[in-house]
Amino acid sequence: MTLFTPYSQALATFLTPLLDEAQVDPISAFWLPSRFNVAGTFTTPGGISWGTQGLVVSATTDLNGQTTPVGILAFGTRWDDYLYGSTAQNYTISTSTPGYLNLSGSQSLKAAPGGEPSTELADALQRLTLSLSEVDHLAGLPRSGARDHPLVDLARSGKTQAQARSMATLDAEASATGRMIAWAPTMYAQARAAIWQGVASLYSVPGLGARFPLICVGLGPAAAMAQMAALDLRPGQTGPSGASQVSPVTEICCYAFSAAPLGDTTFASAAITAVPALYTVNATSVDPWPSTTGLVTGVDVVGESHPLSVSVPSDRETPWYTRTGSVYAQGLGQGTPAATGTGTLSGQGAGFDTAMASAQAQLAAITYVTSLNPGGTVAIPSPYTAEGSVTAKSTEWVWMTLPWINLYKNTLTKSLIISLRGPGSIGETGAVNGGGYGTRPSWTSNGRIGSGILELADSLVAPLVAALPSDWTPSSIYYSGHDFGAAVACCLAYRAQTGSAALPKPTGIYGYGCQPFGDYAFVNQVYAPELGSITFQIQRPSDILTHRTGSGFTYVAGQPAVLDGGEGTTANGATYHAAALYSQLMTGARG
């Protein structure tokens, strides 16, 4: 037994206030309990840095019966910057483990400068590579006759034998330490120097001194950064400055919440061998973020898994709600976060229907619940009834298997609500966000929108047409959605209005927490003349996702309406973005 083994639910609970506080942008520690003493912060520049930031704190806690002062790195994510770099291509097993993690330990496969490869490397080369004469031979064969091996492509492309040997060395090292999901090493490399500098700020903390035990903790994308930091900062490691920068850590652990798989099974095994006190705490019953189902295979959760059972009200089971520190704290016995209460609307334009907006906010939350949790049930408010669901059809997005649209019928007014959700998992987020790249739609002559949003919108047209009711004719049609679902709703409504898709023309469009998705030309010159007067975008002032600027798309189509209220509940997390909270605030909203 060490300070950090075995897993401690008490320590996990102790750390939960840090999960949301580290995500606040700009970084602060305003709401931290007094048991945490802030020694500093670390952050990366905006833009393509992927948005890693965090708090450097010290605390005294009970570890296996010992009252112990510890250093803590609490990792957070600036979502604007994270989404800027996030694409589906970044969620593939394509990156060798960074050499600075030294996961091969004393059995390093690397040869000393000017020396011969180690025995382990020689054995790995024998297992993994072809002889150079065979490479030369295969390079001249037709494609169908060549063995499927990267060295063949190297030789075929005219690479030198030395380069082939280099590739073989990389293959051999990957065989020992595994491969990682592409985005994580890229994101960590951007922040590595700042993280090591942050650790140095703990030297002056009374009770810690020059050497101390360290805890790394993070939530969502930041969980991966916490895991990599625990590997990078473990005892004996050196930092970006080389041998002069030795880790001050005596023992280390990581508590990763809402953590997606970080690499293949070989990497996961090498990681927990290097740091046995790696713990993954996922609320698997309600939090879809960690899911990579259908996206990549052969991946594994890093560290010892401790699934968390959390029971949340069915109408709150939406991604940006269930992936908060407050919900994880609830799962660890800290009580259910308070509801937001009723909100107040202001600034809504002519034609805004408050009752309709309230109903559609509730339906938007329900669309998440029923789509992301197959078999889940939630009460649909009367007089609405469910009319079916729609799943995206796309040769590129074959892993998009969950519904994106629910259809609802108002049995009194015979109106049809086409309600779209936003992404829920790490994979869906990367694909729909599209990395901030823009594409001009084939159905417009001007302007660009996010490429992932366009792909999703176009892939939904045919299945949506097929799902429209055939046994009754709606008297009015509303398109609505939350997050990127609101953006896709605008695209579908525009195609319906202009006749570029066989969809019913909209009576109105209501969006909630819509992220910017179009450039000036699309929003103001293409969309506004057609639908601007009947499109309403409800936004909370503190919703950080509605104010994104890093993607290059800074415009939201339609008229803004401000939704105030609920600022004090911990259910907001750091984003204030959850569809469940929009639904709560809009129920009975005044204004």
N, C-alpha and C positions, 0 to 999 in steps of 0.2 A: 504493500500500500504506500502511495505517495500522497502529497498534498491534494492532487487532483484526480486520483482514482480511488474508488470507482466513481461513476456518474452520481451527481448529487442533485436531486430535485430542489433541495433548499438553495443551492447555489444558482441553479437555473432561474428560480424565482427571484432571487436577489438581483440578478442581472437584468430582468425584464424592463425596468424603467429606462435603461440605456437604449433599447431597441428603436424606439420612435425618436428619442431626443437626438440621436446621432444622425437621423435623416433630415432634420430641419435645415432648410436652406434660406438664408445663410446659416452656417453652423453656429449653434449656441448651446448653452446648458441652462437655460432660464428655469426650466421646470424640474430639474433633477432634484431628487431627495437629498437632504443634507448629509447622508452617509457617504456620498460621493464627493471627492475633492478634485476639482478640475485643475490639472497641471498644464494643459495645453490643448491644441487642436492640430489637425493636419488636413490638408486638402490638395487637390490638383487643379490646374487651370481649367477653364471652361472649354467647350467645343469637343474635340475628339478625344479628350482625356478619359471619357467614360464616367466621370463624376464621382470618383471615390473621395470620401471625406471621413472625418471621425473625431472622436473625443479621446483625449489621453487623461485618464483619471486614476486616482488612488483610492483605496478603501481598506477597511479592516473587517475581516469576516471570519467565520468559523469554518475551518477546513479540516475535516476528520478529527474534530475535537480540539484543534489548535486554533487559538485566536491569532490570525496571521495578517500582517499588512501585505497588500498585493498591488501591483500595477494592472491597469485594465486598458486595452485598446478597444473602443466601441466604434465599429465601422458603420458608416451610413452611405447612402447613394443620392446624388443629385439627379433626379429623374430626367430632367431636361437633357443633361449630357449623356446619361446612360442610354436613353432612347435614340439619341443622335447616332450612336455607334452600333445600335442593335439591329441585326439582320438575321434572317433564317440561316444564312451561310455561316454565321458565327456560332451556331449551335451544332457543330459537327465535331466528331472525334478526329481532329486533324493536326494537333499540335503536340510535339514531344514535350515531355516534362522539362521545364527550365533547368539548366545545369546548375544554377546557383542554389537550387533547393537541395542538391546533393542527396537525393533519395537512395542512390546506390550505396551510400555510406562508404565503409572501408573496402567494399568490394567494387570500387569504381571501375567502370569499363574503360575509362579514358586512359590513354598512355601518357606517361610523363613526357614533358617537352624533349624531343630528340630521342626518346626511348622507344622500346618495343611495346606493343599492346599487352595488356594484362592477360592472364590465362583466361579469365572470364570473357574478355573481348574476343580472343582467338576462338574460343568455343562458340560464342554467339555468331561470329562471322561464318564459321563452318556450318552452323545450322541454317543461317538466314541468307547467305549469298551464294551466287554462282561463281565458278572459277572465271577468271578474266578471259580465258580462251573461249569458254562457253558463252560468255557475254558477247564476245566479238562474233562468234558464230551465229548466235541468235539474232543479233542486230541485222543480219542480212536476210533473215527469213521473212516470209509474208506474216502479216499480223496474226493470222489464224494459227501459224505454226510456232509462235513464240510463247514461252511461258509467261504467266502474268506476274511480273516482278518489276519493281521500279528501276533496277539496274539495267534491264533491257531497254527501257525508255531512255535512260541516260546514254547508253552506248549507241542506240539508234539515232539520237539527236546529235551525235558527234562529240559528246563529252569525253574528257580525258579519263584514263584509268585512275588517276589520282582522285578525280571528282567522284568516280564510281566507288572508290574505297571510302571516301568521305560519307557518301550516302549509306554505305554498308555500316559504317560506325554509328551513324544516327539510328539506323534500324536496330542495331545491337543494343544501344542504350535504351531505346524505346521498349525492347523486349524485357528489360530488367525493371524499368520504372514506369512503363505504361505511357498512354497518351491522354491528353486532356481536351475537354471542350474548348474550342478555339478562343472564345471571348475572354475567358478568365485570366490566362497568362498575359494577354494584351492589356487588359484592364489593370491588373496588378503591377505590371511593369511601369505604367504611367505614374503610379503612386508610390513605388517602392522607396525611393529616396526620401520622400516626405514622411513615410511611415517610420523609417529608421531614425529620422530626425525627431519625430514625435516621441519615440521611446526614450531618446536621450533627455527629454525634458523631465523624465521621472527621476533623474539622478539627484536633483535637488530637493526631492520630497522627503520630509522628515520621516524616519522609520523605514525607508526603503534603501537609501544609499546607492552604491555603485552596482550592486547585484541584488536581484529580487525575483520572486515568482511573478508570472505574467498570465493574464487571462485575455483571450481574444474572443469577441462576441459580435455578431451581426445578424441581420434579418434580410431575407430575399437576396438580391444580387450582392448585398454587403456580406452575407453569410459566406459566400465563396471567397471574398477578400479576407475575412477573418480566418478561414481555413488555410489559405495560402500563407498568411502572416504567421500563423502558428508553426508552419513548416519552416518558413524562412528565418524566424527569430529563435528557433529552439537552441538550447545550449550548444556552444561550439561553432555556430554559424558565423560567417562574416558578411558584412553588408556591402552596399554598392561601392564603397570606398576601398574595399579590399581588406588586407590583413590588419590594417590599422583600425578597422571598425568591427570589433568583436561583440557579439550579442551579450548583453549584461544579464540575460535571463538564467535563473537557476533551475526553474521548472516551468512548464508551459502547458496550457490547455486551451481548448476552443469549444465554445457553445454556439452552434450554428442553427438558427431558427429559420424555418421556411426555406430550406436549402435544397436546391436542385442538384442532381448528380454532377460531379465535377470532372470525371474522367472515366476511363475503363476500369475493369476489375483489377488489372495489374497495378494501375496507379493507386486505386483505393487501398490495395493491400500494402503497397510500399509506403503510403502516407501514414497508415495507422501503425506500421512497424516503427516509423520514425518518431511519431508522436502518439503514444497509446491513448492519451486523454483528448481525443477528438470525438466530440459528441454532436449528433444531428438530432434536432428536436423539431419534428414536422407535425402539424395538426392535419394529418392525412384525411380526416373525415370531412373537413370543411375548406381547406386551403388548397386551391388547384395550382398555385404557382410552381411548386417543384416538379410537376408532371412533365416528363419528356415522352410520354406514350405516343408511339407513331412517328416520333421525330428522329430519334437516334436509338440504336440498339447497342447492347454490350456495355452499357454504362452502369455505374454503381454509386450509391451514396457513400460519401467519404466519412469514415469514422463509425463509431458505434451508434446505432440507430435507436432512438427512444421516441416512438410515435406518441403523440399527445391526443387524447380524446377531449374534444371540445364540443359542447352543445350550445349552439346559438339559435335565437329565434329564427324560424324559417325565412321570414322576410328580410333578415339581415345577412343571409348567406351569399354575399356577393364579394368578388375578389379583393377589392381595395379595403373592404371591412375586415375580412377574415385574415388578411395578411397585415396585421398591426400588432404592435407590442401589447396593446391592451387585451386583445383576444387571446394571445399566447399566455399572458398573465392570468386571464380567466381560466384557461385550461390547467394552469398550475395552482388553482385554488384561490385566486385573488378577487373574484366577484365579476359580475357582468357589467360592462361599461354602460353608463347612463345613456338614455335616448336623447335625441337632439331637441325634442319638443317641436312646436309649430314654427315655421319660418315666416318671414315677411318679404313680399315681392315689391320691387320698385323698378321703374324704367321700362316696363313692358310697353310695346307699341300698340297701335290700333289693331283691333282684331284678335288680340290675345284673349284666350278663353281660359280663365283660371281653373274652372272645374275640369275642363278637358286636360289641361296641363298637369293637374294634380293626379288624375286617373292614369295618365300615361307615365308619370314618374313611378307610380306603384307597379305598373305593368313592366316597365323597364327593369326594375329590380327582380320581378318574378321571372323574367326571361333568363336572367343569369342563373337563378336558382334551378329552374327546370332543365336548362341546357347543360350546365356544367356538372350537375349531379343527377345523372339518369336514375330514374326511379324515385327521386325526391318529390315531395308534394308541398304545395303552399296554397293557401286559400286565395282564389281570384276574386277581387271585389265585384259585387253585384252592381250593375246588371251585365257585367262582362263574362264571356265564356271563351274557353280555349278553342281555336279553330285549326290547330295543327302547327307544325314547325318546319323549318327549312334548313338543310345542310348545304354547305358550299360544295360545288362540283368543279374540280380543277385537276388537270393532269399534273400541274406543278405542286399543288398542295394536297397530295394524296393523303397526308396525315391529318388533314382537317376533317375529322369525323364527327364532331359534335355540332348540334344545331346552332345557328347564328341568329335565326329569326323565329319568333313566335307570332302567330296570328291570333287576334282576339276580336270577338264580335260583341258589339253592344246590342243586346237583345231588344232594347226599347227604341233606340234611334236607328238601328240597322247600319251603324257605322262600323268600318273595319279598321283595326289598328295593326299596322305592320311594325313590330317592335324588334329592334336589333340590339344585341349585346356587344360589348367590347371584348378584347382578348382577356383570357383568364390565366393561362399558364405562361411560363417563360418562353416556350416555343412559339405559341400564338402571338405573344407580344413582339418577338423579333420579326416574324413574318408580316404582321399587319403594319407594324411601324415602318418597315422597309428601309431602315437606316437613314431616313431623312431625304432619300432620293426622290426626285419628282419626274412624272411622266405626263405628257399631254394625252388626254383621253382621245380615242378614235372618234368619239361622239361629240367633240367640240372642235372649234377652229382656233381656239386661243386658250392660254392658261395651262397651268400644270397642277396636279395634285399628287399627294404621296403615292409612290408606286405600289406599296403593299395594300393601301386602301383601295386603289383602283383595281388591283387584282382581285381582292375580295368582293368588291361591288359587282364587277363584271361576272364573276363566277357564281353569284347568287341570282342573277336575272332569270335564267332558264328554270331552275328549280322553284323560284318564287312564282313565276307564271304558272307552272304546273300545280302549285299548291293553292292557288286562289280558289275561293269557293265557287262551285258550279251550280249549287242548288238554291242560291239566293243572290240578289243583286244589291250590293251595299249602296246606301244613299250618300255616304261620305267616306273618304279614305284619308287616313292619317299615317304618315311615316314618322317614326320616332326612334330614339335610341340614346344610349349613354356612352361616353368616352368615344372611341373610334367608331362605335356603333352609330353614334349620331352623325359622324362624317359620312359613313356608308349610306345612312338613311337619306342624306342630302343628295348623294350621287344617284341613288335609285329614283328619288323623287324628280330630279332633273331629267333623267332619261325618260321617265313616264311623261313628264310635262312636254318634252320636245318630240316625243314619238320615236326616239331611238331605241326604245324597248317596249314590248307589248304589255306594259304595266298600267294600272289605272292611275289617272291623273290625281294629284293630291289636293285635298281640301285644306290641309295644313301640315306643317312639319314642326315637331318639338324635339329639341335636343337638351341633354343634361350633362354638364361637365364635358362638353365637346372639346377635344384637343384641336389646335390649329392644324389644318390639313391642306390648305390651298395657297397659291400665290395670289398677288393682288389682281392679276388679270382674270383668273378663274372666278374668284369670289365676287369681285366688283363689276367686271365687264361681261362675264358669262352667266354666272348664277343669279346675281341680284336682279337684273331686268326680268327674269322669268319667275323667280320664286321668293325674292327678298322680302316682299310684303307679307307673305304667309309663313315665313320661317322664323321661329323663335328659339333662341339659345339661352337656356337658364343656367346661370353660373354662380357659384358661391365665391365671395371675394377672396377667401383664403385657399381656394382650390388651385394648387400649384400646377396641375397638368393643363389647365385652361390658359395659362400664361406662358407656355413654352415659346422659346425664341431660337434655340440652338438648331432646330431642324431645318431652318431655311423657309419653313412654311408658317407664317405668323398670322394668318387670317382664318377666321371662322365665318362660315356663310350664315347670313341671317341677322336678325335684330337681337341684341343682347337684352336679357332681363336679369336683374340682380336678385339673388336669393340670400337673405341674411338670416342668421340664427344658428344656434347649436355650436357656437365657437368653443365652449368650455368643456365639452365632453371628451374624454380620452378616446372615445370611439373614432374620432377624426384621424388618429394616427398623426403622421407628419404631412399627409397629402390633402386631407379634407375632400377627398374625391369619390368616395364610395357611393354607388348607386343606392344602396340601402339608406344612406343618410339624406340624399336628395329626396328619396321617397318619403322618409319621415318628415322632413321639413315641408314638403309640398302638400302633405295631408292636412287639409284645412288651412292652407296658407292664406294669409291676409294680404291685401294690397291689390 
